[in-house]
Amino acid sequence: MPIFEYKCRSCGHSFEELVFGDLLPECPKCHSAETEKLISRCSCRLGSGRAPGDPAPAAPSGGGCSGCAGGNCASCCGH
């Protein structure tokens, strides 16, 4: 079923709506017809349960942060 994300131009409220065709739904908060369809990020799962682009789980080690597991990376202040 096509569930799309929308944003109201009047009040700024973001919402999801089940819509068929090219109709734009009204805002459920302020009931304005001035809404726009947003580009949604698609999601799927790999066999490991991670979505593509998700960082791999850190290997257990004694040093560093959980993001680099003790290696040299710029994302955790060079640990």
Secondary structure, DSSP 4 states (H G I P E B T S, - for coil): --EEEEEETTT--EEEEE--TTPPPPPTTT--S-EEEPPPPP----TTSPPTTPPPPPPP-SSS-TTTTTS--GGGTT-
